[in-house]
């Protein structure tokens, strides 16, 4: 076991701990030096995901119109302050962001099945569904709820949407 200071391609330095044979450590160090640091890598991934979501949202809006734009925006920003310990809140926020991404993917797939431009009725139904999902996500402030339902969060949100609109 040894500690090494790595300078990444982004210019940031990180101190890492490596185990194993010297040759394996050296390969790992070379590999790490050819990549951005962990924080920059996470920022790049987040920016790529945001760009992909924006592109998909534009496709949805093109097919469904402005009502869909408002609904997509509501879903993208469906958050509230979570209640729980700091560790629970951090975990629950991660689960919630994955849930929003999954909901967005499912809605994108739904829109992809519509040939050509959508009818006004399809657009209104889509917007209503998005807003119902966004409202449900935004109103779940208990970090414990997100954690308890993490294994099948999309079904848990769907149950809550149905319960709220029944």
C-alpha positions as CSV (number, residue, x, y, z in Angstrom):
1,X,0.0,0.0,0.0
2,X,1.3,3.4,-0.9
3,X,0.0,7.0,-1.4
4,X,0.6,8.7,-4.7
5,X,0.0,12.3,-5.9
6,X,-1.6,12.3,-9.3
7,X,-1.8,15.3,-11.7
8,X,-4.8,14.9,-14.0
9,X,-5.3,16.2,-17.5
10,X,-7.6,18.9,-16.0
11,X,-4.6,20.2,-13.9
12,X,-6.0,19.2,-10.6
13,X,-4.0,17.0,-8.1
14,X,-5.4,14.1,-6.2
15,X,-3.8,11.9,-3.6
16,X,-4.7,8.3,-4.0
17,X,-3.9,5.0,-2.2
18,X,-2.9,2.0,-4.3
19,X,-2.4,-1.6,-3.5
20,X,-0.9,-4.5,-5.4
21,X,2.2,-5.1,-7.5
22,X,4.5,-2.1,-8.4
23,X,3.8,-2.7,-12.2
24,X,0.1,-2.6,-11.6
25,X,0.4,0.6,-9.5
26,X,2.4,2.2,-12.3
27,X,-0.1,1.3,-14.9
28,X,-2.9,2.7,-12.8
29,X,-1.0,5.9,-12.2
30,X,-0.4,6.4,-15.9
31,X,-4.1,5.7,-16.6
32,X,-5.2,8.2,-14.0
33,X,-2.9,10.9,-15.3
34,X,-4.5,10.6,-18.7
35,X,-8.0,11.4,-17.3
36,X,-9.6,14.3,-15.5
37,X,-9.9,14.3,-11.7
38,X,-13.0,12.7,-10.1
39,X,-14.8,16.1,-9.6
40,X,-14.1,17.3,-13.2
41,X,-15.2,13.9,-14.5
42,X,-18.5,14.1,-12.5
43,X,-19.1,17.7,-13.9
44,X,-18.4,16.5,-17.4
45,X,-20.9,13.6,-17.0
46,X,-23.5,15.9,-15.5
47,X,-23.0,18.4,-18.4
48,X,-23.4,15.5,-21.0
49,X,-26.5,14.3,-19.3
50,X,-28.0,17.8,-19.2
51,X,-27.2,18.3,-22.9
52,X,-28.8,14.9,-23.7
53,X,-31.9,15.8,-21.7
54,X,-32.2,19.2,-23.4
55,X,-31.9,17.5,-26.8
56,X,-34.6,15.0,-25.9
57,X,-36.8,17.7,-24.4
58,X,-36.5,19.7,-27.7
59,X,-37.6,16.6,-29.6
60,X,-40.6,16.2,-27.3
61,X,-41.6,19.8,-27.6
62,X,-41.3,19.6,-31.4
63,X,-43.7,16.7,-31.4
64,X,-46.1,17.9,-28.7
65,X,-45.9,21.7,-28.6
66,X,-45.5,24.3,-25.8
67,X,-47.7,22.5,-23.3
68,X,-45.1,19.8,-23.3
69,X,-42.3,22.3,-22.7
70,X,-43.9,23.5,-19.5
71,X,-44.5,19.9,-18.4
72,X,-41.0,18.9,-19.1
73,X,-39.7,21.9,-17.3
74,X,-41.9,21.0,-14.3
75,X,-40.5,17.5,-14.3
76,X,-36.9,18.6,-14.6
77,X,-37.3,20.9,-11.6
78,X,-39.5,18.7,-9.4
79,X,-37.7,19.0,-6.1
80,X,-38.3,20.1,-2.6
81,X,-36.2,20.2,0.6
82,X,-36.0,16.7,1.9
83,X,-36.3,15.9,5.6
84,X,-34.0,13.5,7.4
85,X,-30.4,13.2,8.5
86,X,-27.7,14.6,6.3
87,X,-26.8,11.1,5.1
88,X,-30.4,10.2,4.4
89,X,-31.0,13.4,2.5
90,X,-27.9,12.9,0.3
91,X,-28.9,9.4,-0.5
92,X,-32.5,10.3,-1.1
93,X,-31.5,13.2,-3.5
94,X,-29.5,10.7,-5.5
95,X,-32.5,8.3,-5.7
96,X,-34.8,11.2,-6.6
97,X,-32.6,12.4,-9.4
98,X,-32.4,8.9,-10.8
99,X,-36.2,8.7,-10.6
100,X,-36.6,11.9,-12.6
101,X,-34.2,10.6,-15.2
102,X,-36.1,7.3,-15.4
103,X,-39.4,9.1,-15.7
104,X,-38.0,11.4,-18.4
105,X,-36.7,8.3,-20.3
106,X,-40.1,6.6,-20.1
107,X,-41.9,9.8,-21.4
108,X,-39.3,10.1,-24.2
109,X,-40.0,6.5,-25.2
110,X,-43.7,7.2,-25.1
111,X,-43.4,10.3,-27.4
112,X,-41.1,8.4,-29.8
113,X,-44.0,6.0,-30.4
114,X,-46.2,8.9,-31.8
115,X,-45.8,9.1,-35.5
116,X,-45.4,12.6,-36.8
117,X,-46.8,15.5,-34.8
118,X,-49.1,14.8,-31.9
119,X,-52.7,15.7,-31.7
120,X,-53.9,18.3,-29.3
121,X,-55.5,15.5,-27.2
122,X,-52.2,13.6,-27.1
123,X,-50.3,16.8,-26.2
124,X,-52.7,17.6,-23.3
125,X,-52.6,14.0,-22.0
126,X,-48.8,14.1,-22.1
127,X,-48.6,17.4,-20.3
128,X,-51.1,16.2,-17.6
129,X,-49.1,13.1,-17.0
130,X,-45.8,15.0,-16.7
131,X,-47.3,17.5,-14.3
132,X,-48.9,14.8,-12.2
133,X,-45.5,13.0,-11.9
134,X,-43.7,16.3,-11.2
135,X,-46.2,17.2,-8.5
136,X,-45.9,13.8,-6.8
137,X,-42.1,14.0,-6.9
138,X,-42.0,17.5,-5.6
139,X,-44.4,16.7,-2.7
140,X,-42.4,13.8,-1.3
141,X,-40.3,15.5,1.3
142,X,-39.4,12.5,3.4
143,X,-35.9,11.2,2.7
144,X,-37.0,7.9,4.3
145,X,-39.8,7.5,1.7
146,X,-37.3,7.7,-1.2
147,X,-34.9,5.3,0.6
148,X,-37.7,2.8,1.4
149,X,-38.9,2.8,-2.2
150,X,-35.5,2.9,-3.9
151,X,-35.7,-0.6,-5.3
152,X,-38.7,0.2,-7.5
153,X,-39.0,3.9,-7.3
154,X,-40.9,4.3,-10.6
155,X,-43.7,2.0,-9.4
156,X,-43.8,3.8,-6.1
157,X,-44.2,7.2,-7.8
158,X,-46.8,5.7,-10.1
159,X,-48.8,4.4,-7.1
160,X,-48.6,7.8,-5.5
161,X,-49.8,9.5,-8.8
162,X,-52.7,7.2,-9.0
163,X,-53.6,7.7,-5.4
164,X,-53.4,11.5,-5.7
165,X,-55.6,11.6,-8.8
166,X,-58.1,8.9,-7.9
